[in-house]
Amino acid sequence: MQKINLWRSQYLLLRKVALLLFILGSLSYNVSAQGENMNNTLIDSKKFYFGISIGFNTSQYKITHDKWFIDNDSITEITPLWKPGLQIGIMGNMRLNSFIDIRTIPSFVIREKAVRFRLKNRFKPEEDSMLTTGFESILFHWPFEFKFKSDRQNNFRFYALAGGKVDYDFNSSVNKRKRDDLLIVKPWDFGINMGLGFEFYFPNFILAPEIKFSQGLINILDKEANDFQTSKAIERLNTRMIILSLHIQG
């Protein structure tokens, strides 16, 4: 039943993302089909421009089980859960040519992740206990990304992006001092970002809704920080995050 609920929650998340993309695509078609005057044409020739970014995220851990988990039966299931968060940042954009930019958005991110453990009851197997532990993080998130732009259609443009990121978790040092935490993570994380967005040109600014997937590449689990079974059962923890942002540029 728990696996079904997990799949259902992920299905609902993907359905919401697909609906958002459909709405943005329909809006972009209406804007480009209106034949209106070109707004804010000077920004296309600027070498640098800046903006602000606000958004929401949902994140979870990607878990790789340790050999201890296979050899022992005290923990029978480990399930990462998606949790919501938000972020705000400052954008800097450098134009390389008409179709490629370099972009960075140093941001402060508040996010939460959770892991659910099923603990075996040796005396009553039908009454296994469930333990859910949450991890709140305040991150400094610093991405560096290439932005690949389409031709501008009146006051609309589509773009895709790819690049890397560096994260620093301010809460990890606090949690490391709490030896009773079920999982201890390292503060630094490195990874890749991929996404797509739409730019809508207004007379004095550009409004850009965007969806981005961020995947951590290094193992952030600090197994030496505690000796709980929950830590022994996991070999690797990698972060993953889906970010829905709204950029105001100009």
TAFEN-V411522 format. One record per residue. N is the residue number from 0. RES is the residue in three letters. PSI is psi in radians with two decimals (* if undefined). OMEGA is omega in radians with two decimals (none if undefined). D_FIRST is the distance of its C-alpha to the first C-alpha in whole Angstrom. Layout:
N_RES_PSI_OMEGA_D_FIRST ; N_RES_PSI_OMEGA_D_FIRST
This chain:
0_MET_-0.67_-3.13_0 ; 1_GLN_-0.65_3.09_4 ; 2_LYS_-0.66_3.10_5 ; 3_ILE_-0.75_3.13_5 ; 4_ASN_-0.67_3.12_6 ; 5_LEU_-0.82_3.11_9 ; 6_TRP_-0.67_-3.14_10 ; 7_ARG_-0.71_3.13_10 ; 8_SER_-0.67_3.10_12 ; 9_GLN_-0.64_3.10_14 ; 10_TYR_-0.75_3.13_15 ; 11_LEU_-0.66_3.11_16 ; 12_LEU_-0.81_-3.14_18 ; 13_LEU_-0.61_3.13_20 ; 14_ARG_-0.67_3.10_21 ; 15_LYS_-0.71_3.10_23 ; 16_VAL_-0.79_3.13_25 ; 17_ALA_-0.69_3.11_26 ; 18_LEU_-0.72_3.12_27 ; 19_LEU_-0.79_3.14_29 ; 20_LEU_-0.66_3.12_30 ; 21_PHE_-0.76_3.13_31 ; 22_ILE_-0.75_3.14_33 ; 23_LEU_-0.70_3.11_35 ; 24_GLY_-0.71_3.11_36 ; 25_SER_-0.72_3.13_37 ; 26_LEU_-0.72_-3.14_39 ; 27_SER_-0.65_3.11_41 ; 28_TYR_-0.75_-3.14_42 ; 29_ASN_-0.70_-3.14_43 ; 30_VAL_-0.80_-3.09_45 ; 31_SER_-0.42_-3.10_47 ; 32_ALA_-0.08_-3.05_48 ; 33_GLN_-0.29_-3.14_50 ; 34_GLY_0.57_-3.09_53 ; 35_GLU_2.96_3.14_53 ; 36_ASN_2.66_-3.14_55 ; 37_MET_2.15_3.10_54 ; 38_ASN_2.59_2.90_53 ; 39_ASN_0.86_-3.07_53 ; 40_THR_-0.44_-3.08_55 ; 41_LEU_-0.46_-3.08_56 ; 42_ILE_-0.42_3.14_53 ; 43_ASP_-0.36_3.14_53 ; 44_SER_-0.02_3.11_56 ; 45_LYS_2.40_3.07_55 ; 46_LYS_-0.68_3.13_54 ; 47_PHE_2.52_2.89_52 ; 48_TYR_2.86_-3.00_50 ; 49_PHE_3.00_3.14_48 ; 50_GLY_-3.10_3.06_45 ; 51_ILE_2.71_-3.09_42 ; 52_SER_2.30_3.03_39 ; 53_ILE_2.66_-3.13_36 ; 54_GLY_-3.12_3.12_32 ; 55_PHE_2.74_3.11_29 ; 56_ASN_2.83_2.94_26 ; 57_THR_2.36_-2.99_22 ; 58_SER_2.78_3.06_22 ; 59_GLN_2.99_3.01_20 ; 60_TYR_2.54_2.86_21 ; 61_LYS_2.13_-2.97_20 ; 62_ILE_2.31_2.97_20 ; 63_THR_2.14_-3.08_22 ; 64_HIS_2.54_3.07_21 ; 65_ASP_2.82_3.08_24 ; 66_LYS_-0.52_3.09_26 ; 67_TRP_-0.68_-3.14_25 ; 68_PHE_-0.63_-3.14_21 ; 69_ILE_-0.67_-3.05_22 ; 70_ASP_-0.36_-3.11_25 ; 71_ASN_2.68_-3.08_23 ; 72_ASP_0.30_3.13_20 ; 73_SER_-0.51_3.03_20 ; 74_ILE_2.08_-3.04_17 ; 75_THR_-0.24_-3.11_15 ; 76_GLU_2.40_3.05_13 ; 77_ILE_2.09_-3.05_14 ; 78_THR_2.05_3.02_12 ; 79_PRO_2.50_-3.09_15 ; 80_LEU_2.52_3.05_15 ; 81_TRP_2.39_3.12_17 ; 82_LYS_2.63_-3.07_19 ; 83_PRO_2.88_3.08_23 ; 84_GLY_-3.04_3.12_26 ; 85_LEU_2.89_3.14_30 ; 86_GLN_2.80_3.06_33 ; 87_ILE_2.44_-3.09_37 ; 88_GLY_3.05_3.10_39 ; 89_ILE_2.26_-3.09_43 ; 90_MET_2.45_2.95_43 ; 91_GLY_2.24_-3.05_46 ; 92_ASN_2.26_3.08_47 ; 93_MET_2.20_-3.12_49 ; 94_ARG_2.18_3.04_51 ; 95_LEU_-0.81_3.03_51 ; 96_ASN_-2.91_-3.05_52 ; 97_SER_-0.30_-3.03_52 ; 98_PHE_-0.11_-3.10_48 ; 99_ILE_2.28_3.02_47 ; 100_ASP_2.82_2.91_47 ; 101_ILE_2.31_-3.02_45 ; 102_ARG_2.54_3.00_43 ; 103_THR_2.52_3.13_42 ; 104_ILE_1.40_3.03_40 ; 105_PRO_2.24_-2.98_40 ; 106_SER_2.70_2.90_38 ; 107_PHE_2.22_-3.03_36 ; 108_VAL_2.26_2.96_32 ; 109_ILE_2.12_-3.13_30 ; 110_ARG_2.84_3.12_27 ; 111_GLU_2.46_3.03_24 ; 112_LYS_2.73_-3.12_21 ; 113_ALA_2.61_3.08_18 ; 114_VAL_2.32_3.13_16 ; 115_ARG_2.24_3.13_14 ; 116_PHE_2.40_2.97_14 ; 117_ARG_2.05_-3.10_13 ; 118_LEU_2.27_-3.06_16 ; 119_LYS_2.34_3.02_17 ; 120_ASN_1.87_-3.04_18 ; 121_ARG_-0.43_-3.09_21 ; 122_PHE_-0.54_3.11_22 ; 123_LYS_1.48_-3.08_19 ; 124_PRO_-0.47_-3.12_17 ; 125_GLU_-0.09_-3.12_14 ; 126_GLU_0.85_3.06_15 ; 127_ASP_2.49_-3.13_14 ; 128_SER_2.59_3.12_15 ; 129_MET_2.33_3.14_13 ; 130_LEU_2.08_3.12_16 ; 131_THR_2.20_-3.14_16 ; 132_THR_2.36_-3.12_19 ; 133_GLY_2.68_-3.12_21 ; 134_PHE_1.89_3.10_24 ; 135_GLU_2.36_-3.09_26 ; 136_SER_2.46_2.90_29 ; 137_ILE_1.93_-3.00_32 ; 138_LEU_2.58_2.76_33 ; 139_PHE_1.94_-3.03_37 ; 140_HIS_2.10_-3.06_36 ; 141_TRP_1.69_3.12_38 ; 142_PRO_2.60_2.97_38 ; 143_PHE_2.09_-2.95_41 ; 144_GLU_2.55_2.95_40 ; 145_PHE_2.35_-3.11_42 ; 146_LYS_2.05_-3.08_42 ; 147_PHE_1.97_-2.96_43 ; 148_LYS_2.55_3.01_44 ; 149_SER_3.04_2.97_45 ; 150_ASP_2.55_3.10_48 ; 151_ARG_2.27_3.08_48 ; 152_GLN_1.75_-3.04_48 ; 153_ASN_-1.89_-3.10_50 ; 154_ASN_0.60_-3.13_48 ; 155_PHE_2.53_3.04_45 ; 156_ARG_2.51_3.04_44 ; 157_PHE_2.57_3.07_41 ; 158_TYR_2.73_2.99_40 ; 159_ALA_2.74_-3.12_38 ; 160_LEU_2.69_3.10_38 ; 161_ALA_2.50_-3.14_37 ; 162_GLY_-2.78_-3.12_38 ; 163_GLY_3.05_-3.11_37 ; 164_LYS_2.69_3.01_36 ; 165_VAL_2.27_3.12_37 ; 166_ASP_2.49_2.98_35 ; 167_TYR_2.17_-3.09_36 ; 168_ASP_1.91_-3.13_33 ; 169_PHE_-0.47_-3.10_36 ; 170_ASN_-0.30_-3.05_33 ; 171_SER_-0.64_3.13_33 ; 172_SER_-0.58_3.08_36 ; 173_VAL_-0.81_-3.12_35 ; 174_ASN_-0.51_-3.11_32 ; 175_LYS_-0.48_3.11_34 ; 176_ARG_-0.23_3.12_36 ; 177_LYS_1.62_-3.00_33 ; 178_ARG_-0.19_-3.12_33 ; 179_ASP_0.04_3.08_30 ; 180_ASP_2.51_-3.07_27 ; 181_LEU_-0.57_3.10_24 ; 182_LEU_2.33_3.10_25 ; 183_ILE_2.30_-3.11_29 ; 184_VAL_2.73_3.10_29 ; 185_LYS_2.70_-3.05_33 ; 186_PRO_-0.59_-3.03_34 ; 187_TRP_2.48_3.07_35 ; 188_ASP_2.45_3.10_33 ; 189_PHE_2.57_-3.10_34 ; 190_GLY_-2.89_-3.11_33 ; 191_ILE_2.67_3.09_33 ; 192_ASN_2.47_3.02_33 ; 193_MET_2.51_-3.13_32 ; 194_GLY_-3.06_3.09_32 ; 195_LEU_2.77_-3.11_34 ; 196_GLY_3.10_-3.13_36 ; 197_PHE_2.43_3.10_39 ; 198_GLU_2.22_3.10_42 ; 199_PHE_2.08_-3.05_44 ; 200_TYR_2.14_3.03_47 ; 201_PHE_2.95_-3.05_49 ; 202_PRO_-0.61_-3.03_53 ; 203_ASN_-0.03_-3.12_52 ; 204_PHE_2.99_3.05_49 ; 205_ILE_2.31_3.07_46 ; 206_LEU_2.17_-3.02_42 ; 207_ALA_1.72_2.95_40 ; 208_PRO_2.53_-3.00_36 ; 209_GLU_2.55_2.98_34 ; 210_ILE_2.38_-3.06_30 ; 211_LYS_2.48_3.07_30 ; 212_PHE_2.26_-3.12_28 ; 213_SER_2.21_-3.10_29 ; 214_GLN_2.12_3.05_28 ; 215_GLY_2.52_-3.06_29 ; 216_LEU_-0.29_-3.08_31 ; 217_ILE_2.76_3.10_31 ; 218_ASN_1.98_-3.09_30 ; 219_ILE_0.02_3.14_30 ; 220_LEU_2.23_3.08_28 ; 221_ASP_1.53_-3.04_31 ; 222_LYS_-0.41_-3.11_30 ; 223_GLU_-0.20_-3.07_34 ; 224_ALA_-0.48_3.04_33 ; 225_ASN_3.02_-3.02_31 ; 226_ASP_0.49_3.13_30 ; 227_PHE_2.74_3.10_27 ; 228_GLN_-0.57_3.13_24 ; 229_THR_-0.60_3.09_22 ; 230_SER_-0.64_3.13_25 ; 231_LYS_-0.54_-3.05_26 ; 232_ALA_-0.19_-3.07_22 ; 233_ILE_2.30_3.09_23 ; 234_GLU_-0.76_-3.10_26 ; 235_ARG_2.51_2.95_26 ; 236_LEU_2.11_3.02_24 ; 237_ASN_2.52_-3.13_25 ; 238_THR_2.62_2.98_25 ; 239_ARG_2.50_-3.04_24 ; 240_MET_2.40_3.00_25 ; 241_ILE_2.21_-3.03_25 ; 242_ILE_2.19_3.00_28 ; 243_LEU_2.03_-3.01_29 ; 244_SER_2.75_2.98_33 ; 245_LEU_2.03_-3.12_36 ; 246_HIS_2.38_3.03_39 ; 247_ILE_1.98_-2.98_43 ; 248_GLN_2.66_3.08_46 ; 249_GLY_*_none_49
